[in-house]
Amino acid sequence: MKKQSASAKTSNLNGVAAPRTLAIDIGGTGIKALTLDPQGKPINERRKIATPKRATPKAVIKIVEKLAAAQPGFERVSVGFPGVVKDGIVYTAANLGRGWTGFDLATALARKLKKPVRVANDADIQGLGSVSGRGLELVITLGTGFGSVLFVNGTRVHLELGHHPFHNGKTYEDELGVRALKKKGRKKWNKMLAEAISDLSRTFNFDALYIGGGNARLIDLKLPAGVAIISNENGLLGGIALWRDAPGARPSARSVKPARRSATPAIRPPAPLEAPPNA
């Protein structure tokens, strides 16, 4: 019988054909990992390790190495990062520790994992795992901070709305980040979110708004047409698009994977919410 070559064994490690993608989602409170098959479907259970307080590059890389060691075989890596990232280099990391400005995260991880690595903003990757690729689609993420990305017919345009003025001189992150949630409570936080959705609708006239992030599960609003809550897992599933498409290219169209409300929103502008009273 003909022996299987070493390369053939490697390409079919764990019974899944290559290339497999290790998707990493670095958040302010947790770092998650999941391995995807060539079609972008998970081949194992998601794993998570808490993000250290004031996390430095060294601390984060150590956790990523630990998560990667526990994964099935993979040939490439996608990383979502909570800050501005260009060509794998970090420019901002407001909710992590020191040492990130100018840090080449893609190269550092590639050296440690001995695999090619691509890095993008975490909200961008959440969007890549959620949008339909039709019309003007806005994605926001509610977690430690406030992430955002805009897609125009599938073309990705990174935004930093979290640091944009929003309410009484405060930013979106000031009013909708985790610190505001803990300080104001869930009811007032939801009222502020309703105002934000209304403002974003008037600003962008979007066809669809997708809301993700760990705190999206706390939304109690009756969302208008064209607005949907998406699964937090999309922040990992979207990692495949960093390899499937050239940077900035249109991702392959896929359906929204809602965490609640089963229907994918219609591609039409949502009805503006009535602005709530000041919190």
GUVO-536950 format. One record per residue: z, x, y of N, C-alpha, C, O, CB in turn; residue in one letter. Coordinates in steps of 0.1 Angstrom, whole numbers, plus 5000, padded with zeros to 4 digits. Each point is the difference from the previous one (the first is absolute). Glycine has a CB too. Example, Ala and Ser with C-alpha at 12.3 -4.5 7.8 and 13.67 -1.06 7.14 Angstrom:
! residues 2
507851324943500049915012500050095012500750105000500549714988a 498150155023500050095011500849925011500150055011497750074983s 
! end
This chain:
! residues 279
500050084988500049925012500050095012500750105001500549714987m 498050155023499950085012501349995008500549895002497150074998k 502950165004501250005007499849965015498950025005501950164980k 500249755020499949965014500350125009500950074998499849694996q 498550255016500250125009501249985009500549895001497050145000s 503050085004501250005009499849915012500949935004499750304988a 498149785014499749935012500049854997500449925008498350275001s 500849774979500049864996501449944999500349895004497550154984a 503150055005501349954999500749985013500749905002499450234977k 499749975031500549985013499549885007500849935007499450324994t 498549724998499549895007500449874995499949895006498250254999s 502549864983500449874994501550004996500549934992497250044999n 503150125017501450014998500749865001499749935009500250315000l 501049734982500849885000499049884998500449885003501350225012n 497149924980499249894996499349945012499349894999502150064983g 498750115030499349945012499050115005500450125002501749745004v 496750104996499050095005500350055014500649935008497749954977a 501250255017500250065013498849955009499049954995502250254995a 498949815024501250065006501149905003499749895004498850275006p 502749884987501249915004500650055013500050125002500449834973r 500149965032500650035014501549985000500449894997497450055014t 502950164992501549985003500149955014499750085010501050114974l 499849695018500249945013501550025004500949954993497249885004a 502150235015501350025005500249935013499150005009501050224980i 500949705013500349935012501350055006501149984994497749824998d 501250285019501250065006500449905011499349985010500050264985i 501949715003500649915010501350055006500550104995498549714992g 501550135023501250045007501249984991501050075002498049885019g 501049964969501149974991499750044986501050024992499749805023t 498150184981499750034986498650074998499149985008502349834986g 498550274996498750074996499649944987500850014990499850205023i 498249744986499649934988498850074994499250065007501749725002k 498950204978498950064993499449914989500849924994500250305010a 497749784994499349924990498750074997499450055009501749735000l 498550224978498750064997499049894997500249904994501050294996t 497649835016498949904999498950054992499750125000500949805022l 498749994971498850044992498850015009500249975012500749924968d 497950155015498950025009499649875008499350015011499950164973p 501249715011499749885008501149965009499949905007498850024974q 502450165020501149975009501049914994500849955008497650085010g 501749954969501049924994501150094995499850114995498549714998k 503050135008501150084996500050024984499649914993501750005026p 499150214977500150034986501450034996500350034988497450065012i 503349895009501450024997500849925010499549935009500150304981n 501749775008500949935009500350085012500050135000501149764981e 499150055031500350075012501450064999500949944995497649905018r 501650284992501350075001500350025015499250025008500550094969r 501649895026500550025014501250085000500949994992498249795014k 501050315004501250085003500349985015499150015009500350164973i 501849825021500449985014499750125009500150114996501849744996a 497650125020499750105010501350065006500849925005496949975000t 502550244995501250055006500049975015499049995006501150194977p 501149815023500149985015499550135006500250114996501849745002k 497350135013499450115008499250094991500250125000501749865017r 497249964975499350074990499150115006499149975008501049834977a 500050325010499150115004498850014990500049944990502050185020t 496949954994498950024991500550064986499549954990499050085030p 502450064980500450064988500749904991499849994988500550225023k 500649704995500749904992499049894994500149964989501950085026a 497049924993499049904996499250064989499749934990500349965032v 499550234979499150064990500850024987499449984989499350145029i 502549914982500850014988500149874993499950004988501550185023k 498749714996500149874994498649964994499949954989501949985027i 497250104991498649974995499750084987499549954991499750015033v 501350174976499850084988500849934988499450004989500450215025e 501449744989500749944989499449874995499949984988502150115022k 497449834999499349884997498850034992499749934990501249955030l 498350224984498850044994500250054985499249974992499950095031a 502050014975500350054987500349894990499850024988501150185023a 499549684994500349894991498849914998500149904993502350115014a 496450024999498949914999499150044988500150114995500049865030q 499049944971499050044990499050105006500150035012500149744977p 498950285004499150105005499249945012499649895000500250224978g 499849985032499249965011499250125005500450124997501349705010f 497250154999499150115005500050025015499550105005499149854975e 501949955027500050005015501149925006500649924992496950115007r 502849995013501249945006499649935014499350065008502250114980v 499049715014499949935013501549985005500949964993496949935001s 502350145019501449995006499949915013499250025008501450214982v 500349675010500249935013501250055007501150024994497949774995g 500950245024501050065007500449925013499049955006500250284985f 502049765012500449915012499950075013501050045007500549844978p 497350155020499850075012498550025002499249964992503050155007g 497549965012498650035003499650124991500650105000499549815024v 498850074969499450114991498650025003499249905000502550054982v 497850175020498650035001499650124992500650105001499449815022k 499050074968499650114991501150064992500150124998498149925018d 502849874980501150054992501150065007501150034994497350004989g 501549985031501050065008500849895007499549915006499150304997i 502849814997500849905006500250035015500350115003500949864975v 498749935030500250015014501349935005500650055010496949974993y 502949874991501249935003500749964988499449974989499749965033t 502250064978500849954989501449945006501050064998497950114985a 500949725025501249955008501249974991501150005005497249925012a 501550034971501149964992500450094989500749974990498549815015n 500450354996500450104991500750115007500549985012497649974973l 502150175010500750105006499250105008498949975004502750014978g 498950145020499350105008499050084991500049994988501950035027r 497250054992499150094993498649944996499250074994502850044998g 497749775012498849934996498850035010498950004995502549824994w 498950205023498950015010499150124997500550115000501049785017t 497350084980499050114997500150054985499350094996500949985027g 500649864969500150044986498949954992499649895000502850105002f 497050114990498849974992500549954986500150074991498550105021d 501649704988500649944988499050004988500450024989501049835025l 497450124989499050004989499950144993500050004987498749835025a 501350284995499950134994501350034993499950064989498550015029t 502749904988501350034994500249934986500450064991500649975032a 498649854977500149924987499050054990500350014988500549795024l 498050234993498950054990500550134993499750024989498549885026a 502550184993500550134994501149974990500050074989499450055032r 501549794982501149974991499549924987500450034989501149975031k 497649914982499649914989498750064993499749954989501349855023l 498450304994498850064994498949904998499350004990502250174999k 498449735020498949905000499649985014500750025009500349864970k 497750075023499649965013500749895006500449904992497350185002p 502749925019500849905006499349955013499550085007502650034983v 498049765012499649945012501149915006500749944992496950065000r 502650015021501149945006499549915012499150045007502450154987v 499149695007499749915011501349935004501050004993496549974999a 502449965020501149925004500349894989499149954994500350105031n 501949924974500449914989499549865003499649934990502450215005d 498049815017499449875003498550004998499549894995502350075022a 497650154985498550004998499849984985499049934996500650235023d 501249904972499849994986500349864995499449944992501150305005i 500649705009500349864997498849915003499749914993502850145012q 496949985007498849925003498850024991499449904996501450125027g 499050104973498950034991500249934986499049964994500750265017l 501649754986500249934988500149855001500349924991500950275002g 498449765020500249865003498849935006499849884997502650175006s 496950015005499049945008498849954992499750064989501050075031v 498549774985498849964993498850085004499050004993502049775007s 499150305011498850075005499049915008498950055003501350104978g 500349745024499249915008500749965012501149955000497849964980r 500450115032500649965012501050095006500150124995499549654998g 501250185016501050095007501449964993500549895002498150125020l 501950094971501249984992501150095005499850135001498949804979e 502550025024501150085005501150004989500349904994499150045030l 501150184974501150014990501250065007499950105008498549934973v 502849905018501250065005501050014988500049934991499649975032i 501350214978501050024990501450005006500250065011498150074975t 502649795008501449995005500950074990500349954990499149835022l 501150344993500950074991501050075009500649945009497650104974g 502050095014500950085009499549995015500749985009499950174972t 498149865020499349995013499049895000500249904992500150345012g 498749775004498949905001498750074999499650075009501949775005f 497850144975498750064998498849915004500249875000500850274982g 497849915020498949925004498750074998499950125001501549765015s 497650044980498650054998499049885002500349894996500550304989v 498149845021499049905002498750044992499650114999501349845024l 498549954971498850024992498949915006500249885002501150174977f 497550015024498949935005498950004990499450114998501249955026v 499249834969499049994989500350124990499150064995499249835020n 503050134983500450104990500250145005500550084993498349784991g 500850175028500150135006501450015006500449925008497150104997t 503250094991501450015004500250075013499450105003501149924973r 500449925032500350055014501550015001500749895001497250015009v 502750214989501550015000500549975014499450035010500550154972h 501249755018500749965012501550055000500550024989497949775013l 502250225010501450035001500649895008500750035010498950224988e 500349634998500549895007501550005001500749945009497349924984l 502650204997501550004999500650065013501249965003498650074972g 499550065031500650065012499449945013500250065011500250154976h 498949685012499449945012501049895006500749944992497050094998h 502449965023500949905006499749864995498949964998501350195022p 500949784977499849874994500949895007499549905005500050214974f 501849915022500949905005501150065008500850084996498749784984h 500650095033501050045009500250155001501150065000500149734995n 497650285005500050155002500350074987500050125000500849855022g 499449964967500150064987498850004992499149915002503350024998k 497450164990498850014992500149904988501149954997498650295010t 499249754985500049934988501050054990500749934993496950025011y 502550184995500950074991501549975004500849984992497550205003e 501949825019501449975004500449864996501249984997498450185023d 499549754981500349864997499949954986500649904996498750065027e 499850124969499749954986500350104990499849984988498549885022l 502250264993500450104991501349974993500649895003498250285010g 501649914977501249964992501250005009501049934997497950174983v 501249995030501250005009500249875007501149955001498650305002r 499249695002500049875007500449894990500849915004497550175012a 501249934972500449904990501550004997500649894999497150144991l 502850095009501550014997500849955012501149944998498450254986k 500049845028500849975012499949855003501149945003498550295006k 499249724991499849865004500249894989500349895003498250205014k 501349964971500149904989498649944997499150015008503249944998g 497649994982498749964995499449895008498849995003502050074975r 500049845027499549895008499350045013498949965003502949904987k 498950235018499450045012498950104998499050005008503249985003k 497850094978498950094997498849924997498950045004502750134986w 498549725003498949924997499449935012498849995001502249974977n 499950005032499549955012499250105008498949975006503049884995k 498550284999499350105006498750034993499050035007503150075001m 497849894979498850024993499049895003498850035001502550084981l 499249775020499149895004499350035013498949975002502649864986a 499350225022499550045013498950114998499050005007503249935004e 498150164980499150124998498749954995498950045004503150114992a 498049764994498849954994499249935010498850015001502349964977i 499549955031499349935011499450105009498849985004502849824994s 499150305006499550105009498850084994499050025007503350005003d 497950014977498950084994498749914998498950065001502950084987l 498449735010498949914999499250005013498750015000502549854983s 499550135028499350005013499450145003498950005007502749825001r 499050284988499650145003498750034992499050065006503350015000t 497749914981498950044992499149894996498850034995502750144996f 498949705010499149894995499550034986498949994997500449965027n 501750094967499650054987499649884991500349885003501350304999f 497649854988499649904990501149984990500149894994497550175009d 503150054994501149994990501150105004499750115004498749814978a 502850045016501250095001500750014987500449904995499850045030l 500150184970500750024988501350075004500050105007497949924979y 503249935008501350055003500650064987500349934991500149915028i 499950294982500650074988501250075004500649985010497250044980g 502650085001501350075002501149944993500049884997499150205025g 502050004976501149954993500849885006500649934992499650305000g 499749765021500849895006499149875001500549905006500950275006n 497449834984499249885000500649894992499749885002498250265002a 502849904986500749904991501049925007500449894995499350274986r 500749885031501049935008499449905010500749935007500850264991l 497249795002499349915009500349864996499849964988498450215016i 502349755005500349864998499049905008500249884999502250194997d 496749995011499149925008499049924992499650044989500750135029l 499349724988498849944995498850065007499749995012501549794984k 498150304996498950095006498849915003499649914993501250294994l 498549835024498849935004498850044991500150104992500749895031p 498249934977498850034992499550145004500050045011499449714988a 500150324990499550135003501050114999499750125002498649785012g 503050074984501150104999500649994986500349894995500250095030v 499750134968500650004987500950124998499850115006498149774985a 503150105000500850114996499450074988499649934991502549955018i 497850254991499450074989501150084992501050035005496849995008i 501950014975500950074991500250155005499150065005500249804976s 502050185019500350135004499450114991499850115004502349805005n 497550054979499450094990498650045005499450104995501949794986e 498150035028498750045005500050135007498950065002500649705001n 501750285002500150135006499850124990499750115004501949795012g 498450074972499750094989498549984995499350094998503149934996l 497349855004498749974994498950045009498950034996502149784993l 499250195025499050045009499650155000499050045005501849775009g 500150274979499750144999498750044994499550115003503049924996g 497049894992498850034993498850015010499150074998501749814982i 499350045031498949995010499950145007498950025005501549734998a 500650334998499950135007499050094992499450095005502949885004l 497550004978499150084992498749924997499050074998503050044992w 498049765010498849934998499150005012498749994998502649864987r 499250165027499250005012500250125008501150065000498949695000d 499050295008500250115009500949955011500149885003497650224992a 503049995012500949965011499349915010499050035006502350184991p 499349675005499549915010498949914995499649915007500950265010g 499149854971498949924994500649874996501249984998497550224994a 500449705006500449874996500550004985499350044991499049865025r 502950044982500550004986499349894992499449905006502850195002p 497849924979499549904992500849875002501250005001498050164982s 500149735019500649875002500949964989499650024988498549915026a 503150024989500949964989500849885006500149985012500150254977r 500449695002500849895004501450045004500550104996498149754989s 502050075024501350025004500949974988499849914993499750045031v 501650134975501049984989501349955007500850095004498150094981k 501249695018501149955007501450024993500049984987498449865024p 502650184996501350014994500749864999500749974991499650265017a 499349695001500449865000498849925002498950054997503450005012r 497749834996498849925003498750044993499450105004501749865018r 498549974968499050044991498650015006499250084995502249824987s 498350025028498750005005499750115009500850045009499249724989a 498850315000499550105009499749935013499349905000499850254981t 501249915031499849935012498549985003499250094997502950005012p 497649804997498649985004499650105011500950045008499249724986a 498750295006499650095011499649935012498949975003500350194980i 501949805024499849935013501250035009501150024994497549794995r 501350185024501250035008501149904997499849884999498750215019p 502749964981501249924998500449925012499750055011501150104971p 499749735016500549935012501250075006500950044993498349744997a 500850245023501150085006501349924998500149885001498450215017p 502649994980501349944998500649975014499750075010500650064968l 500549785022500749975013501150115002500850034991498849725006e 500350315015500950115003501549954999500349905006497950215008a 502649964978501449964999500850045013499550085007500449934968p 501349935027500850055011500550144998500050054989500749725015p 499650305007500450144998501250014991501049925001498150135022n 500950064969501250024991501250055007501050034994497450014987a 
! end
